[in-house]
Amino acid sequence: MTAPVAAAQDYVRVRIGSLQVGIASSSVRQALARPAGVLPVPGATGALAGVFSHQGQVIPLIDLRPWLRMAADTPCAYVLLLATDGILAGLAVDAVSSAQKIHPEHIEQVYHDDEPDHFFRYVARSAGDDELLNLLEPQRLMLRAQAWTRTAGIQAGGDVPPDLARTGASISLALFELAGRVLALPSTLVAEVLPCPPMDTVFGWNGPLAGVAGWRGRQVYVLNGAVFSGALPALPAPPPLLAVLERDGLCLGLRIDKTLAVRDIACSELLHATDGPCSHPLVAATITAESGPPQLLLDDAALLALCPQTSRDTREQVQTLAQDRRSSDAYIVCDAGEELALPMAAIVTILPLPADMQAPSPDDPAAPPGSVTWQGRTLPLIALGPQGAPTARIVVIEHAARPVGLLVRNLVTLVPAYAATKTSFSQFGGQAQTMITLDSAQGKTSYRVWQPEELAGITSPAH
């Protein structure tokens, strides 16, 4: 049975300076001629060009040209009004060209860094055309826009008709308890609350994410409770429940202690500020409680911006992606103090330790590397494992047109081609890594793939 083909999405095509940009139409509210009354903001940072008034609201104006190192001598002719997760901002553009549909298979990620200042990580190509369209990620831009406006002491306009706020309109919020505090989120964002399932932390998650859990055939990236440091007390123990947050294909998990209620809260009760709890990047506003500390309305746009782009995949796309990730390479897994997968394509042979082996010196960094005579020539030796790890075998690989011997303790297993899924990722602030994962009756087992390029960084000696 053929998997369903993902539907094409609507994008608005605009030009910023010389850059052709596509923006998901679901995030575009309106295209305007540049307002005449744009006011500069003292102390503005980032790409914040000023503010303007629209339908009774103060809207921040974002001009990305200086941010992209483009000339910005003359004002842009148009403003695109963007809205994500209830927040409004104006994006200065030079031209609004057209609307077009783009199929997911025509979208490619070309920048894999998770730095929040990178708004153009994807490009799209038209069918039968080599022209590339830079795709702006509105959620990432709006998150940074919120930081810029808060630094300037401005409260961004909300994507709510102003007459609703004046008439005491309310919004439906789901209330949770975490670390003794009450947290609130739009109830439409909460897909399900369930006992926290087992999390896969084999990849060494750190930073904003604690791991990944399975939910209804999908991957849910689970937040690290440390992201609320400064707004919540330290968590004494892992919370027992998982609130699954879902919007526009993004799926994020928030661990909580208990659910409290779903209530309609009047917009007038939401207190926005730039200090106190609201100074935390994940807190949008506070709600005055009858007793105890104020309740915290979490910034759902900021939360979802922490979610990797891959979580947008539908169930069918995830299954297809898993098939596509089957590694066509074979590996030998070696025990070198940690279990590492070595690509078989790089392996020349595997030898027992010979009697004439000169081991690398454990005490003198200036000493030459260890060596052994192999096939009539000197084979340099490198210890893969940590200092002091015992070794019993030499894995000879070809690197930079010469053989190198890798000292390991033992061989663990052979992984045939197409037997494991391969995943490449970049930890927050860290280098890119590749893992292979095997399925077995005992569960999943993952190994880090060691690449010959790592030789330049290996300094661990052997005994």
C-alpha positions as CSV (number, residue, x, y, z in Angstrom):
1,M,0.0,0.0,0.0
2,T,1.4,3.4,-1.0
3,A,1.7,5.9,1.8
4,P,-0.5,9.0,1.3
5,V,1.3,11.9,-0.3
6,A,1.5,15.0,1.9
7,A,-0.6,17.9,0.6
8,A,0.9,21.0,-0.8
9,Q,0.9,24.1,1.5
10,D,0.1,27.7,0.5
11,Y,3.0,30.2,0.7
12,V,3.1,33.9,0.0
13,R,6.0,34.9,-2.1
14,V,7.7,38.3,-1.3
15,R,11.0,40.0,-1.9
16,I,13.2,41.5,0.8
17,G,16.0,43.4,-0.8
18,S,17.4,40.9,-3.4
19,L,16.1,37.9,-1.5
20,Q,13.1,35.9,-2.7
21,V,11.2,34.7,0.3
22,G,8.3,32.3,0.9
23,I,6.1,32.6,4.0
24,A,3.4,30.1,5.0
25,S,0.1,31.8,4.3
26,S,-1.3,30.5,7.5
27,S,0.9,33.0,9.3
28,V,0.0,36.0,7.1
29,R,-2.9,38.1,8.1
30,Q,-2.7,41.0,5.7
31,A,-0.4,42.9,3.3
32,L,-0.3,46.7,3.8
33,A,1.3,49.7,2.2
34,R,3.9,50.9,4.6
35,P,2.2,53.0,7.2
36,A,3.2,56.7,7.2
37,G,3.5,56.9,11.0
38,V,6.2,54.4,11.8
39,L,7.9,55.6,14.9
40,P,11.5,54.7,15.8
41,V,12.1,53.0,19.1
42,P,14.9,54.4,21.4
43,G,17.3,51.6,22.3
44,A,15.9,49.2,19.7
45,T,17.9,46.0,19.2
46,G,18.0,43.3,16.5
47,A,15.9,43.9,13.5
48,L,13.3,46.1,15.3
49,A,12.8,49.1,13.0
50,G,10.1,50.8,14.9
51,V,6.3,50.6,15.7
52,F,3.1,51.6,14.0
53,S,-0.6,51.7,14.8
54,H,-3.0,49.3,13.2
55,Q,-6.6,48.9,14.1
56,G,-6.0,50.4,17.5
57,Q,-3.0,48.2,18.3
58,V,0.8,49.0,18.5
59,I,2.5,46.7,16.1
60,P,6.3,46.2,16.0
61,L,7.9,46.5,12.6
62,I,10.7,44.1,11.7
63,D,13.1,45.0,8.9
64,L,15.4,42.1,8.1
65,R,17.6,43.9,5.6
66,P,20.2,45.2,8.0
67,W,20.0,41.8,9.8
68,L,20.8,40.1,6.5
69,R,23.6,42.7,5.8
70,M,21.6,44.3,3.0
71,A,21.4,48.0,2.3
72,A,18.4,49.7,3.9
73,D,18.8,53.2,2.7
74,T,15.1,53.6,1.7
75,P,12.0,52.3,3.6
76,C,10.4,49.1,2.2
77,A,7.2,49.8,0.3
78,Y,5.0,47.2,2.0
79,V,4.4,45.6,5.4
80,L,3.3,42.0,5.8
81,L,1.2,41.5,9.0
82,L,2.3,38.2,10.5
83,A,0.5,36.4,13.3
84,T,1.6,33.2,15.2
85,D,0.2,32.0,18.4
86,G,-1.7,35.2,19.1
87,I,1.2,37.6,18.5
88,L,1.3,40.2,15.8
89,A,4.2,41.8,14.0
90,G,4.8,43.6,10.8
91,L,7.5,42.4,8.4
92,A,8.9,45.1,6.0
93,V,9.1,43.8,2.4
94,D,10.0,45.4,-0.9
95,A,7.4,43.5,-3.0
96,V,4.5,41.0,-2.6
97,S,4.7,38.8,-5.7
98,S,2.2,36.0,-5.5
99,A,0.7,33.0,-3.7
100,Q,1.9,29.6,-4.6
101,K,1.6,26.0,-3.4
102,I,4.7,24.1,-2.4
103,H,4.8,20.3,-1.9
104,P,6.8,19.1,1.2
105,E,9.0,17.0,-1.1
106,H,10.3,20.2,-2.7
107,I,11.5,21.6,0.6
108,E,15.0,20.9,1.8
109,Q,16.8,21.9,5.0
110,V,20.1,23.5,4.1
111,Y,21.0,24.9,7.5
112,H,21.0,22.4,10.5
113,D,22.0,24.7,13.3
114,D,19.4,25.4,16.0
115,E,20.6,28.9,16.7
116,P,17.4,31.0,17.3
117,D,18.7,33.8,15.1
118,H,18.5,31.7,12.0
119,F,15.1,32.2,10.3
120,F,15.9,30.8,6.9
121,R,16.9,27.2,7.4
122,Y,14.9,25.8,4.5
123,V,14.6,26.4,0.8
124,A,12.0,25.3,-1.7
125,R,12.4,24.6,-5.4
126,S,9.7,24.8,-8.0
127,A,8.8,21.6,-9.9
128,G,10.8,21.5,-13.1
129,D,12.7,24.6,-12.1
130,D,16.1,25.2,-10.5
131,E,15.1,28.5,-8.9
132,L,15.3,28.3,-5.1
133,L,12.9,30.1,-2.7
134,N,14.1,30.9,0.8
135,L,11.5,29.9,3.4
136,L,11.1,32.1,6.4
137,E,10.1,30.4,9.6
138,P,7.5,32.7,11.2
139,Q,7.6,31.1,14.6
140,R,11.3,31.6,15.0
141,L,11.2,35.1,13.8
142,M,8.2,36.0,16.1
143,L,10.1,34.5,19.1
144,R,13.0,36.8,18.4
145,A,10.7,39.8,17.7
146,Q,9.2,39.3,21.1
147,A,12.6,39.4,22.7
148,W,13.5,42.6,20.8
149,T,10.2,44.3,21.7
150,R,10.5,43.3,25.4
151,T,14.1,44.7,25.5
152,A,12.7,47.9,24.1
153,G,9.9,47.9,26.7
154,I,7.1,47.3,24.1
155,Q,4.2,44.9,24.4
156,A,3.5,43.4,21.0
157,G,0.0,43.6,19.7
158,G,-2.2,40.5,20.0
159,D,-4.0,38.7,17.2
160,V,-7.4,39.5,18.7
161,P,-9.9,42.1,17.5
162,P,-9.4,45.1,19.8
163,D,-13.2,45.4,20.4
164,L,-13.1,42.0,22.1
165,A,-10.6,43.2,24.7
166,R,-12.7,46.2,25.4
167,T,-15.9,44.1,25.9
168,G,-14.2,41.8,28.3
169,A,-13.7,38.8,26.0
170,S,-12.2,35.7,27.5
171,I,-9.9,32.9,26.3
172,S,-10.1,29.3,27.3
173,L,-7.0,28.2,29.3
174,A,-6.0,24.8,30.6
175,L,-4.5,25.0,34.1
176,F,-1.8,22.6,35.3
177,E,0.4,22.3,38.4
178,L,4.1,22.0,38.2
179,A,6.6,22.5,41.1
180,G,3.8,23.9,43.3
181,R,2.9,26.7,40.7
182,V,-0.1,27.0,38.4
183,L,0.7,27.1,34.7
184,A,-1.8,28.1,32.0
185,L,-1.8,27.4,28.3
186,P,-4.5,27.8,25.6
187,S,-6.8,24.8,25.9
188,T,-6.8,24.4,22.1
189,L,-3.1,23.7,22.3
190,V,-3.4,20.7,24.6
191,A,-4.0,17.5,22.6
192,E,-3.9,15.0,25.5
193,V,-2.6,14.5,29.1
194,L,-1.4,11.0,29.9
195,P,1.0,9.2,32.3
196,C,4.5,10.0,31.1
197,P,5.6,7.2,28.7
198,P,9.2,6.0,28.6
199,M,11.6,8.5,27.1
200,D,14.4,7.8,24.7
201,T,17.4,9.7,26.1
202,V,20.1,7.6,24.4
203,F,21.2,10.6,22.2
204,G,22.3,12.5,25.3
205,W,19.7,15.2,25.1
206,N,20.5,18.4,26.9
207,G,19.5,22.1,26.7
208,P,15.8,22.7,26.2
209,L,14.9,19.1,25.5
210,A,15.0,16.1,27.9
211,G,14.3,13.3,25.4
212,V,11.7,12.0,23.0
213,A,8.6,9.9,23.7
214,G,6.2,8.0,21.5
215,W,2.6,9.2,21.3
216,R,0.0,7.9,18.8
217,G,2.6,6.7,16.4
218,R,4.5,10.0,16.5
219,Q,7.6,11.4,18.2
220,V,7.0,13.9,21.0
221,Y,10.0,16.0,22.0
222,V,9.8,16.5,25.8
223,L,10.9,19.7,27.4
224,N,13.6,19.7,30.0
225,G,12.1,21.2,33.2
226,A,15.3,23.3,33.6
227,V,14.0,25.6,30.9
228,F,11.7,27.1,33.6
229,S,14.6,27.9,35.9
230,G,14.0,31.4,37.4
231,A,10.2,31.2,36.9
232,L,9.6,27.9,38.8
233,P,11.2,26.3,41.8
234,A,13.6,23.4,41.1
235,L,11.7,20.1,40.4
236,P,12.2,17.7,43.3
237,A,11.4,14.7,41.1
238,P,10.4,14.0,37.4
239,P,6.7,14.9,37.1
240,P,4.4,11.9,36.5
241,L,2.2,13.3,33.7
242,L,2.9,14.4,30.1
243,A,0.8,17.2,28.5
244,V,1.1,16.8,24.7
245,L,1.0,20.2,23.0
246,E,0.1,20.2,19.3
247,R,-0.4,22.9,16.7
248,D,0.2,23.1,13.0
249,G,1.9,19.7,13.0
250,L,4.3,20.6,15.8
251,C,4.2,18.3,18.8
252,L,5.8,19.1,22.1
253,G,5.6,17.4,25.5
254,L,5.4,19.2,28.9
255,R,5.8,17.1,32.0
256,I,3.4,18.2,34.8
257,D,2.4,17.2,38.3
258,K,-1.3,17.3,37.9
259,T,-4.2,18.8,35.8
260,L,-6.4,21.4,37.5
261,A,-9.1,22.7,35.3
262,V,-10.1,24.3,32.0
263,R,-11.4,27.8,32.5
264,D,-12.4,30.9,30.6
265,I,-10.2,33.8,31.7
266,A,-11.1,37.4,30.8
267,C,-8.4,39.1,28.7
268,S,-8.5,42.0,31.2
269,E,-7.1,39.6,33.9
270,L,-3.9,38.9,31.9
271,L,-1.1,41.1,33.2
272,H,1.7,41.7,30.7
273,A,5.0,43.2,32.0
274,T,8.7,43.2,31.3
275,D,9.9,42.4,34.8
276,G,9.1,39.7,37.5
277,P,7.9,36.4,36.1
278,C,7.2,38.0,32.7
279,S,10.9,38.6,32.2
280,H,11.3,34.9,31.7
281,P,11.3,34.1,27.9
282,L,8.7,31.3,28.3
283,V,6.2,33.4,30.3
284,A,3.8,35.6,28.4
285,A,1.7,37.1,31.2
286,T,0.5,36.5,34.7
287,I,-3.0,35.9,36.1
288,T,-3.8,37.2,39.6
289,A,-4.8,34.3,41.9
290,E,-7.1,34.5,44.8
291,S,-4.3,33.3,47.0
292,G,-0.7,32.5,46.6
293,P,1.7,33.6,43.8
294,P,0.3,34.6,40.4
295,Q,-0.5,32.0,37.9
296,L,1.8,31.9,34.9
297,L,0.5,32.0,31.3
298,L,3.2,30.3,29.3
299,D,4.2,31.8,25.9
300,D,3.0,29.0,23.6
301,A,4.9,30.5,20.6
302,A,8.2,30.4,22.6
303,L,7.5,26.9,23.7
304,L,6.8,25.6,20.2
305,A,9.8,27.3,18.9
306,L,11.9,24.9,21.0
307,C,10.5,22.0,19.0
308,P,12.7,20.7,16.2
309,Q,11.3,21.1,12.7
310,T,11.2,17.4,12.1
311,S,8.3,17.1,14.6
312,R,6.0,18.6,11.9
313,D,6.0,15.2,10.1
314,T,2.7,13.4,9.9
315,R,2.5,9.8,11.0
316,E,2.8,8.6,7.4
317,Q,5.8,11.0,6.8
318,V,7.5,9.7,9.9
319,Q,7.1,6.1,8.7
320,T,8.5,7.1,5.3
321,L,11.3,9.0,6.9
322,A,12.2,6.0,9.1
323,Q,12.4,3.8,6.0
324,D,14.5,6.4,4.2
325,R,16.9,6.5,7.2
326,R,17.8,2.8,6.9
327,S,21.5,2.9,6.6
328,S,22.9,1.3,3.5
329,D,26.3,1.0,5.3
330,A,27.4,-2.0,7.4
331,Y,29.2,-1.4,10.7
332,I,31.3,-3.3,13.3
333,V,30.5,-2.2,16.8
334,C,33.6,-2.1,19.0
335,D,34.0,-1.9,22.7
336,A,36.5,0.9,23.4
337,G,35.4,1.8,26.9
338,E,32.2,3.0,25.1
339,E,30.5,1.0,22.3
340,L,31.2,2.7,18.9
341,A,30.0,1.7,15.4
342,L,32.8,1.8,12.9
343,P,31.8,1.9,9.2
344,M,33.0,-1.3,7.5
345,A,33.9,0.6,4.4
346,A,36.8,2.2,6.3
347,I,38.1,-1.0,7.8
348,V,41.0,-2.8,6.2
349,T,41.5,-5.6,8.7
350,I,41.3,-6.5,12.4
351,L,44.4,-7.8,14.3
352,P,45.1,-9.3,17.7
353,L,47.6,-7.3,19.8
354,P,51.1,-8.4,18.6
355,A,54.0,-9.0,21.0
356,D,56.1,-6.2,19.5
357,M,53.5,-3.5,20.0
358,Q,54.7,-0.1,21.2
359,A,51.7,1.3,23.0
360,P,51.0,5.1,23.1
361,S,52.6,6.8,26.1
362,P,50.0,7.5,28.8
363,D,52.1,10.2,30.5
364,D,54.0,12.2,27.8
365,P,51.7,14.1,25.4
366,A,54.8,15.0,23.4
367,A,55.8,11.4,22.9
368,P,55.2,9.9,19.4
369,P,52.0,7.8,19.0
370,G,52.2,4.0,19.6
371,S,53.1,1.8,16.7
372,V,53.4,-1.7,15.5
373,T,55.0,-3.3,12.4
374,W,52.4,-4.4,9.9
375,Q,53.0,-5.7,6.4
376,G,56.6,-4.5,6.6
377,R,55.8,-0.9,7.6
378,T,55.1,1.0,10.8
379,L,51.4,1.2,11.7
380,P,50.6,4.2,14.0
381,L,48.2,3.3,16.8
382,I,45.4,5.5,18.3
383,A,43.5,4.5,21.4
384,L,39.7,5.0,20.7
385,G,38.6,4.6,24.4
386,P,39.2,6.7,27.5
387,Q,42.6,6.7,29.3
388,G,43.2,3.4,31.1
389,A,40.7,1.4,29.0
390,P,42.1,-2.1,28.3
391,T,42.7,-3.1,24.7
392,A,43.0,-6.4,23.0
393,R,42.5,-5.8,19.3
394,I,43.7,-3.4,16.5
395,V,41.2,-2.2,13.9
396,V,43.1,-1.1,10.9
397,I,41.4,1.6,8.9
398,E,42.4,3.6,5.8
399,H,42.6,7.4,6.6
400,A,44.1,10.1,4.4
401,A,45.6,7.5,2.1
402,R,47.4,5.7,4.9
403,P,46.6,2.9,7.4
404,V,46.0,3.7,11.0
405,G,45.4,1.2,13.9
406,L,42.6,1.8,16.3
407,L,43.0,0.1,19.7
408,V,39.8,-1.4,21.1
409,R,38.9,-3.8,23.8
410,N,36.8,-6.2,21.8
411,L,34.3,-6.6,19.0
412,V,30.6,-6.5,20.0
413,T,28.5,-7.2,16.9
414,L,28.3,-6.9,13.2
415,V,25.5,-4.6,11.9
416,P,24.6,-5.5,8.3
417,A,23.5,-3.0,5.7
418,Y,19.9,-1.8,6.0
419,A,19.6,-3.4,9.5
420,A,19.7,-0.2,11.4
421,T,18.2,3.3,11.2
422,K,20.6,6.2,11.0
423,T,19.9,9.5,12.6
424,S,22.1,12.6,12.4
425,F,21.5,15.5,14.8
426,S,23.2,18.4,16.5
427,Q,23.0,18.7,20.2
428,F,22.4,22.2,21.5
429,G,25.6,24.1,21.3
430,G,27.5,20.9,20.3
431,Q,28.9,19.2,17.2
432,A,26.8,17.1,14.8
433,Q,26.6,13.4,15.7
434,T,25.3,10.3,13.9
435,M,23.6,7.4,15.7
436,I,22.5,4.0,14.4
437,T,19.6,2.2,16.2
438,L,18.8,-1.5,16.1
439,D,15.5,-3.1,16.9
440,S,15.5,-6.4,18.8
441,A,13.3,-8.5,21.0
442,Q,14.9,-6.8,24.0
443,G,14.1,-3.3,22.7
444,K,16.1,-0.6,20.9
445,T,19.9,-0.3,21.1
446,S,21.8,2.7,19.8
447,Y,25.4,3.3,19.0
448,R,27.3,6.4,18.1
449,V,28.9,6.2,14.7
450,W,32.6,6.9,14.8
451,Q,34.0,8.6,11.7
452,P,37.7,8.6,10.6
453,E,37.5,12.5,10.6
454,E,37.5,12.3,14.4
455,L,41.2,11.2,14.3
456,A,42.3,14.8,14.6
457,G,40.5,15.1,17.9
458,I,41.5,11.9,19.5
459,T,44.2,12.3,22.2
460,S,43.2,9.6,24.7
461,P,46.2,7.3,25.3
462,A,46.1,3.6,26.0
463,H,47.8,1.4,28.5
